[in-house]
Amino acid sequence: MTSKTTTDIRLSDEEIVERIIHGETVLYELLMRKYNLRMYRISMSIINDDMEAEDIMQTAYLNAYLQLQKFQNRSSFGTWLTRIVINESLLHKKEKIKIEQLVSNKDEDITHDETPLKDLMNKELKAILEKAVSELPEKYRMVFVMREIQEMSTRETMEVLDLGESNVKVRLNRAKEILREELSSYYRSNQLMEFNLIRCDRVVNFVMNRINYSG
């Protein structure tokens, strides 16, 4: 990370956005590094494929960059960015389902015995946690990841998903009920859905290179 981004790390999201719009594109790295873990976890809650989630993050960051001038502070930058990654994830999932249906119609035998998550597991507990969360119904999984894993507030979760407070609470409680018997208190583990430094750098470098090239 450059000295310039280190110097500016105390700026608010809105101040950073304003300076990026006025030409300081290098500061976009600060926003990406701040939100990478959130973006990854939320995309994973929809896609459940770590490499595809990474690709979606890159697309979402690039789209957000191109739309920065449309960000009008009607919500927090984090909320606005989260909506973008959710939309990208849902679009990707929809397209993936269409492709799978086409392949299925051609009677091709495709199995999914090995999930991408299994490649990330190095501890038995982590494997159990990942599997249990990934198997939650999507509407419960998204709320659970936002509130319990990513520690987003109820209000921000409401804004991102366009849900009422009672719906957020009901979905969160239902997710916990589904997980409680098998997982007990372990579902709050910080090891859940890791996004390590190497992967963080890979996303940041890809997006910044694209931004610099297009500029």
LINZI-V796998 format. One record per helix or strand of 2 or more residues. SS is the DSSP state (H for helix, E for strand). FROM is the first residue (numbers start at 1). TO is the last residue. If there is no record, write none. Layout:
ss = <SS & SS>
from = <FROM & FROM>
to = <TO & TO>
//
This chain:
ss = <H & H & H & H & H & H & H & H & H & H & H & H>
from = <3 & 13 & 25 & 50 & 68 & 77 & 116 & 124 & 138 & 154 & 165 & 197>
to = <7 & 21 & 47 & 66 & 70 & 105 & 120 & 134 & 149 & 161 & 188 & 214>
//
